[in-house]
Amino acid sequence: MSGVDYLIKIEKPWDAEWEMVKLSVKSDTKYEQFLSSIGKAANCEVKKVRYLDEDGDKVIISNEEQLEVAFSEFSDKKRFKIILEKDDEITHDQLITNVLEEYREYLEDRSKYHFGYPYNLHYDHQEIYDVMRYSINNLGDPFVESNYGVHSRKFELDVLAFFAKMWKIDEGDYWGYVTSCGTEGNLHSILAAREMLPTAILYASKDSHYSVFKACRFYRMEYRMINSLESGEIDYDHLNEELSKNKGTPAIIVANIGTTVKGAVDSVDTIISKLEANEFKDEDFFIHCDGALYALMLPFMQEFEQVDFSKKIDSMCVSGHKFLGCPMPCGVVICRKKNLEKLSEEVEYLNSIDTTIMGSRNGHAPIFLWYSLQKGGIEALRQKVRYCHANAKFLFHLLQERGVKAMLNERSTTVVLERPNEDFVKHWQLACINDIAHVVVMPNVTVEKIIQFVDELMDSRSGKWKPYTVGAKFGSRSLASQI
């Protein structure tokens, strides 16, 4: 049974310009909503209110029970008066604190149901949080120190050396930097490729990340979108056909080391064989490897074909906030040093060289990446890879057992499944394309959480499940009206 209407009169005795207003409120209104309604009517935000009882005394309403008492006391008249006092109004500083607290609650809740995007949320950087007090900017080239002294180049160079060693390219032969994300790594590598081969055609599969084709639009490059196999891997026969049509034109190939949706890994060996079969000389092609997620995982899966600079690749990038885990988006790009010649330009203002996509660059990210690599080390990464693979297989088989169509590539931790209903998709933050969705199993995805996910998925298919969230209060708050 729905509540009945009460007429509330609101007074602000300390405000000489205030004219009493009337507000209609239902008796089943919850306390938080009641306070919000009073605040909006009174043009302020309040932490508590007082009402005048039958004897004319002021009685505080500061919780659900006290509000029910007020409604009960005036159940006959269906009206009462609210008296606001100056200290009832929330100060601006208190408001800021409240907003941030609600946001923390929201973040905690949303992080519990984070299954569709490849971000590792299992990390602990508390030891280095104090560096956030400083404005750290790695502007310019990481290998050429500028006049700006508050930087983290030593950390950045150490991170680059780690990936150079992992990807088998010698010191002195490589260049790179810590990027803002995997997309920046793609943008930089494709720009370097175009500068080296200005007349080249770019070839990338339909399953490539959208940033690859964004780069083609940015740089006004001709490209061929190659078909994908059912697994998400590039269609090598179609690639061969397109290469054979353009034998006299240099080629830029983007090889996916883990596609966005299906986690498929393109065979660099097969791509190189197609180039050679079509008589492309080494100087007439450039291979960029987009390894946003799997470029850090594949080296720990030696049973599969490896991708590194011992082969005829020219650049590779990886995201730092994905498998490794970082509180801000970031990444790493490594290329052969000779590929950088046409991109370098001295900037007197910086006393450095302009070689990167961005000018100012986040100096905090290299510190967080360095810390994660140092604290865990190679063995910890190896164990995380095994953990993620085991849990991905567990999820895949559990879905199959419950009658849900699913797919898992052998080198992948991305489990593809039938697209659930939209409420379920939004609650579990699933990435979807057409009639499929996927779960990316990261180190923070536990067996217990997988079981919960599948149980709720089955309930959603039978109509028994409803979305729920703890942090809904922040989502309904209008920040602009509070400033």
Order of alpha helices (4+ residues) and beta strands (2+ residues): beta-beta-alpha-beta-beta-alpha-beta-alpha-alpha-beta-alpha-beta-alpha-beta-alpha-beta-alpha-beta-beta-beta-beta-beta-alpha-beta-beta-alpha-beta-beta-alpha-alpha
